[in-house]
Amino acid sequence: MRKLLSFIIVLALFGYGENSYSQKESITIYQANKVLTVDPKMAESEAIAVNKYGKIISVDTFSNLKDRFYNAEINYKFRDKVIIPGLIDPHVHMTLGSMMYGLDFIPPWEMETPSGKVKGLSNKYDLIERITELEKNSQDGPLILYGYHDLVQGKLSREDLDKISQTRPIFIWHYSGHDFYLNSAAIKKSNLSKKLANKFDGIGLNENGELNGRIYEDAALALFKTLAPELMSSSHIKKGWEGYENILSRSGVTSVAEMGYGIFGIQTEDFFTNNFYTEEDHYRLFQVPEHRAFNKEFGENKIKKINELSKEKGRSARVLKQVKLFTDAAFYSQTMKMLEPGYIGGQSSGKTGLLVTEPNKLADTIKEYWDEGIDIHIHSNGDAAQDVTLDAFEKQKGGSKGQRFIIEHGGLFLPEQISKAAKLGVGLSVASHYVKYMGDDYKDAIGKKTQYITPLASAFKAGIHTTLHSDAPLAPPQPLVAASVHMTRRTRQGNISTPSERITPVQALRAITIEAAWSLGLDKEIGSIEVGKRADFTILDENPLTTKAEEWPNIKIHGTFVNGIFKKINIK
């Protein structure tokens, strides 16, 4: 018996176990010019062996894999390409994004859209001219446009929009997604009155106490009945969803996470997902439940429902045993919660922003989920919000093994907050685009605090698990572009914002692969090229680690693999 056992061990050591394994099932070996594994045990290699179940069974030199799996099919198609782990965007909004991607854009800067790049409108004159043109040439009904930003394009008033039309309702959706700007016809159609200011903070009033046309944060819910027939029709969502998928495909993205499942109603979102997404698509879709939505629909049974959904088989999109919470409001609309002196300019001048969850309630809300072993993602943007979030988490118990608490967006982080986050074991999923788009423009609103916008180098140095996300459609889901921004810290005006916060190429690649997977609790499945993981790859024409940081957005993407199946770039 001992001799037999010794013989089996020798066979395993010399790889005969894998040879025997290869004879039982179909195996394909993919040769590459370079394989960047993002696995610290083996940073680079030449080839990957994948079984018929879409799992990686070996990573080695091409010669060794050919010898070990002598019956395997050899695929030479990528022999001159670079294979990296499938790119991951861990924070997107599929339904919300589909609403926006189905609209005409009026952005303050050049934007990637489903139909290609749209030129930015950098001043109020160009903005008004474009809105006027779209109003004249578009079909009848409410005019809904997305992308306006006040800090770049100037203040937009009810009177400005009334000059374009006094009869047609015009709704301008702020770039942040948290604000709307209405003309008088839109206010009338939505049955809005100044009495709403008694119910919501987000009601803009002029010096005479009348509605000025700005409706923001939770107050925007008052527009839902008016806008839903336009924005949530199946035809509109289908158009936007397919456009969304076009960008994901050409950006080499293999996995995304809907970070707010249920906001528009579980049944509604499931209908869209079941009709417009399948596992045969070129990306993998995960869903993270949103606390307020689940609390409203299921009350005390919300955690039970999350657990049930996370175990449910046969869903087109997998629900993760996680939850999304909010501490404060939006970065772009200047409603994130700030420490004194607050905002020194912009539309929130003289204010300190808004909290979505009051500090005395936040710790209790976290506890509900944390004590049940549920991972927590929490929208926390301003420096005051980071204090509230970290203080609330500090009150919690240790949590179960491997449980994760992730701060989402992290608009501003002071050095002492980075240190505290590291001490508490907090992860950080950073909005990829704040530095590029607002690194200079935000100086008018928050002054010198722009130096603390998404300090990734400090986070990595502190040992914090750090990833990047697009929050699409607030920025296009293009991980290579996002990584480039944080290696250069270059703003859209060409300046460098806090050069000490530049990250290295290795950190950048990790941020859009394994660290993204970690933030979703999926690092045992995806995020790196390792034996036992899913064969999710992105195929590049160049090695990003030897390509200049500013050239990462120009690296040609050849296609992707999801579960071992090659997906060509697919533009519908």
N, C-alpha and C positions, 0 to 999 in steps of 0.2 A: 504493500500500500504506500509506504514511504517513497519507494522508487517511482511509482506511478505519479505521486504528487510532485516529486522533484522534476520529472519529465515534463509535466504540464507547466510548471513554473518556467523551465528553460524555454519551452515553446513560446510562452507569452513574452519573455524577455527578448527573444529574437524576432518578434513580430509575426510568428506563424499563426497566432490567434487571429490577427487581422486578416491574414491571407485566407484562412479558413472561413472567416466571416464574409470575405468578399465573394466567395463562391456561392454563398447562400442567397445573396440578394444583389440587385443591380447597384453598381457604384460608378460614379463619374469623377474623373480627375480633371480639374481645371488648372491649366498652366497659365502663369502670368509673368510679366516682366518683373513685377514686384507685388508681394502681398503684405500690406500693412495691417497687422493683426490687432493692434492696440491691446495686446496681451503682454504684460510685463515679463512673462516667462520666455516669450519669443516675439520680439518686436517685429521682425521681418521674416518673410519666407518666399517660396517660389511657386507653390502649388497647394491646392486644397482638394481633398477627397470628400465627396458628398454622397450619401446613400439615397435610396429611392423615397425615403420618408422626408427628405429635405433637411436632414441633420448633417452637421460636419462630423466626420469620423476620423480625419487626420489632417494635419497641416505640416508640410515638410518640404524638402527639396523635391523637384520634379523627378529626379532619378530615383530617389528612395521610394517615392509613392508608386512609381511604375513597377519597381521590383516587388514591393510589398503587396500591391493589388494587381497582380499580373493579368487578371481577367477583366479589369475595369475598362470602361469606355474612356478614351482620351479626347478631351475637348481643347483644341488649340486656338479657338477663336479669340481668346483674350491674351495670347502669348506676348503681345506687345503693349498690353494695358496694365494699369495699376488697379488692384482690387483692394478696397477698404471695407470695413464693416458698413452695413446699410445705414445711411444717414437717418437720424431721428429728430423730429420736431416734437418735443414733449408737451407743448401747450398751444393748441389751436382751438378754433371755434367753427365747427363745420356748418351748423345751421345758420348762425349769425353771419359767418363768412359768406355763405351762399347768398344770403339776403344782399350783402354789400357787393359781392362780385357780380351780381346780376344787374347792378345799377351803373349809370354813367358816373365817372370819377371827375372830381374837381380838386385834385390834390395840390398841396403847397409846394411839393417837390416831385421830381420824376418818380413814377411808381410803376412797378411791375404788375401787370394785370393779366387776366386770362387771354386777352387779345394782343398782348405785348406791352411795351413801355408806353405810358401816358405822360406827356409833357407836364411839368409842374407849372402852376400859376402863382408866381412869386409876389404878386401885389394885388391890392384890392381892385384896381382898374381892370386887370386881366380877369380876375375872378368874376366881377359883375358882368363883364362882356361875355364870358363863357356861359354863365347862368342864363343870360338873356338869349344867347344863341340856342341853347338847349331848350329853353321854354318855347321859342318860336318854332323849332323844327321837330319837337317830340310829339307823340300822340296826346290826345285829350286825356283829362284826368289829373289827379295830383302829380306834381313834379317832385320827385324825390332824388336828391343827388348826394353823393358821399365824398368826403375827403377834406372839407374846409378846415383850416387851422388859423385861429385868430392872431397868434404871435407872429406869423409870417405874412398872412394875407390881410391883416387889419380887422378892426371891429366891424361886425356885420349886424345891422339893426333891422328891426321890423320895417322901418321906413325905407331902408335900402331895397328890401325885397318887394315892398308895395310899389315901388317905382317900376319894377319889372312886370308885375301884374297885380291888379287889385281884385281880380275875379277868380283867377286860377290859384288853388292852394299850392304853396311852395314850402317844401320841407327840406332844409339843408342839414345833413347828418354830419356832425363834427368828426374829425379824424379819430378822436379817442373812442368813438362809438357810444359815449356817455351823454352827449349833448345834442339837442336839436335847436334849429333856428327857424322860426315860422313867420310868414307874412300874415296880414290880417285875415285873408281868406282861409288860410290854414288854421288859424286860431278859431275862427268861426266854425269851420267844418269839424273841428275836434271838440267843440263845445267847452272850450277852456274859459276860465274866469279867474280874476285875481283872488277869489276866495280860496283857490287851491293853495295859496301861500300859507294858509292856516294849517294845511295838512302836510305839505312837503317843504323841505328846504330849497329844493331845486327849481324854484319859480322865479324867473327874472322879472323885476319890476323897475319901471323908470322913476324919475324924480317925482312924478305925479301919482305914484302908486299904481300905475296901470301896467299891464303885461307888456314887456319889451320884446317878446318873441322868443326869448331863450328859455328852454325847458330842459332840465338836466338831472342826472342821477335817477333816483327812484321816482321822481316826478314824471319822467319820460314814460312811465307805465300808463299815464293818462292818455297817451297818444296811441296806445296799442289797438284799440278798437278801430281807429281810423286807418292806421297803417297796415294792420294785419292782412286785410284782403289784397293789398298791393304787394307786400313783401313776403307773405307766407303762402301764396298760391303755389300749387305743385309745379306749374310751368316756370314760375320765377325761380323757385328753389332749384329745379332741375337745371336751368340755365347756369345759375351761379355755382352749383355743385360740380357740374362738368368743367366749368372754368377753373374752379379750385383744383380739381384733379389734374388739369393741364399743367398748372404751375408745379404741383407736387412731382409729376412725372418728369418734367424737364429739369427739375432741381435735384433729382436723384434721391428723393425721400422715400424710405421704405416703411417707416412707422410714424404715426402721429397719435396724439392723445387729445380727445375732446375734453377740455378742462372746464366743464360746466354743464354736464349732462343733466337735462331736466328743466333748464331755465325756461324753455318755451313749452313745457309739458312733455312728460315721458311718452305718452301715446303719439303726440305730434312728431317728436324727434325720431321715435322708433319707425314711424311711417316713412319718413324721409330716408332714414338709414337703410331700411329694408328694401326700399325702391331704388335707391341711387348708389348703394354700396354693396359689394359682395366680396367674399374672400378671394375671388379670382382677380380682383383689382390689383393694381401695381403697388399698393401700399397696404399696410396693416393699420386698422383703426381700433383704438382703445377708448373707453369712456370713463370719466371720473365724475361721479355724482356731485351735484351742487347742493350744499346744505339747505339753503332757504327753500329751494324748490322741493326737495325731499321732505323737509319739515312741514311745508304747507300741504303736500299731498298725502303724507303718511303719518305725520305727527309722531307719537311715541314709538311707532313701528318703523321709523325711518332706517334705523341701524339694521333691524331684521331684514328689511327690504334690500338694503345694500348687500348684505351677506347672501341673500337668496339670488340676487341678480349676478353676483360675482361667481356663483357656482353653476349658473344656468348654462346648459349645453345647447348648442345649435344656434346661438345668436350670431348674427352677421358681424356685429362688433362686440368685442369682449368688454364687460364691465369690470373694472378693477375694484378691489376691496380698499377703496380710498374715498376721500371726500374733499371737496373744495370749499374753503371758507373765505370770508372777506374781513380785513381789518379796516381799510380806508378806501378812498375813491380813486380817481384816475390821474395818471401822470400827465398826459397830454392836455387835458382840459383844466389843469391847475386846480384840481380838487383833492389831490392827495394830501394827507395830513402832515403839516409842517411844524417843526419847532419854531419858536420865536426867532426872528421877527416875522416869520411867515412869508407871504408873497410881497415882494417890493414893487411889482409891476404886473402888467397883464390883466386879464379879466377878473382875477381874484385878488387884485392889489389891496393890501390892508387886511386880508383874511388869512386864516391858517389852514383852510381846507376842511374836509369832512371825514368823519369816521363812519363806517358802515355798521360796525359792531362796537358798542360802548365797552370800555375797558373792563368794567365790573361784570359784564356778561361774557366777554371773550374767553376768559379762563374756564368758565363753566361749560361753554359750548365745546371748547377743545377737549375738556375732560370726558364729555359724553362719548366721544369717538375714540379718544386715546386709550381710555381704560378698556375698550372693547377690541383693542389691537388693530384699529383701522389707521392706515397711513393718512396723514393730513397735508394738504396743499393749502397755503393761505396767501391770498392776494394782499401784499403789504408793500406800499410804494414809498411814502414819505419818510423822512428821518424820525418824525414823531411817531409814525405808525410802527417803525421798527422797534422803538422802545416799548410800545404797547404790546406788540406781538411777542417779543422776547421775554418780557416780564410775565405775560400770561403763560407762555410755555415753561418758564422756569418753575412755575408752581405745580407742574404735573409730576406724576410718578415716573419711574424709569422706563416704562413701556415694555412691550414684549420684544424678544430677540429679533433684530433686523427691522424693527418698526421705524418709519421715517417721517420726519416733519420737515416740509419743504416750503421755504418762502418763495412765492412767485412774484416775478417782476423785479423787486428789489431796486426801485428807482433811485433812491438815495441810501447810502450806507456809510455812516461815520466810522472811523477807525476803531473806536471802543465798541461799536456794535458788531463789527466783524469779529473782534476778539470774543465777545460774549456768545455770538452765534457758534463759533468754533468750539467753545467750552461746552455748550449745550448739545453739540452734535447735530446742529441744524444743517440741512442742505439748502442750496441756493439755485433757483432756476431763474435766470436773468433774461429780461426782455432784450432782445438782440440789438435793437435799433435806437434806443434812447440816445446813446452817444452820438451816432451819426446824424440823426435828424435834429436833435435838440441841444447838442453839446455847446453850441454857440448861441442859438436863439433863446435858450432858457436863461441866459445871463440877465436878460431884462426882467425876468420874473422872479428868479431866486438868487441872483448875484453870484458870489464866490462859491456857493454850495454846488455849482456845476462840477467842481472837482471831485465830488463824491458820487457822481452818477455811475452806477454799476461798476464798482471797483474790482474787477475779476482777478487781477494779479494778486491783490491783497487777500482775496478769498482763497485762491489756490495756495498761496504761501502759508495761510493759517491752517491748511489741511481740510478745508471745507469742500465737500462734494459740490461741484459747480458745473452747471450746464447752461445752454442758451436755447431760447425759444423765440418764435416769431410773434406769437399772439395773433396770428393771421386772422383777419386781413389787415391788422394795424401795421404789419410789415409782411412782405411776401415770404412764404415758407421756403427760404433758400439758405440752408445751413452753411454752405461754403461762403456765401456773401456775409452772413452773420459772423462767422469765424474770422474773416478778413478784417471786419470792422474792429474787432477786439484785439487783433494783433497790431493794428496800426493806430487805433483810437482817432482816426481821421474823421472830422465832421464833414457835412455836405459842402461847407464853404472851403474846405481844404486845410483847415487848421488842425492842430493836434490837441486833444483834450486829455489832460493829465497823463503825460507820456509814461509815468512810472507805473501806470496800470495796464500797460501792454502785456499780453500773454504770449507765450512761446508757441511755435507751430505744433509741438507735441500736445501742449495743453489745449490748444484750439481744436485739434482733431479729437481728443478725448471728450471735449465739451459737447461735441455734436454726435458722439457715438456712445461710448460706455457710460459716461456721466449722465447723459440723457436717459439711458436705460435704467441706471441706478435710481434716478429721481422718480421713476415709475414703478420701481420694485421689480423690474424685468431684466436685471443684469445677469441672471442665471440663464436667460433664454436668448437674448439679443445684445447687441452693443459692441461685441468684439468677435474676432474670428478664432474660436476655440473649439476643441473637440466637445461634442455634446450639445452645442448651441445650434440654433436654427441657421440655415444657410441663407442669411440675408446679407447681400453685398451691394455696394455701389461701384460701378466700373468707370474708371477715369482714364483719360488719355495721358495724364501727367501725374507725377508723384507730388502731392501737396507739401510734403516735408522738405522738398528741395526746390519748391516754387516760391517766389517772392510773395509776401503776405498780400500785397496789393493786387497780385495777379490771381489769387484764389477764385474770385468771381468769374474769371475767364477760362478756368479749367473746363475742358469739354467733358461732358458726362455722356458716356456711351450707352448706359442703360443700368438696370438694377436686377438683382435676384431677390425674390421673396419666397421663402420655403423651398429653395433650390430650383425655382423656376425662373428662367430669364424673362425679363420684361423690357421690351424696347420702349424708348421714349414715345409716349402715346399722346398725341394732340388730337382731341376730338373736334 
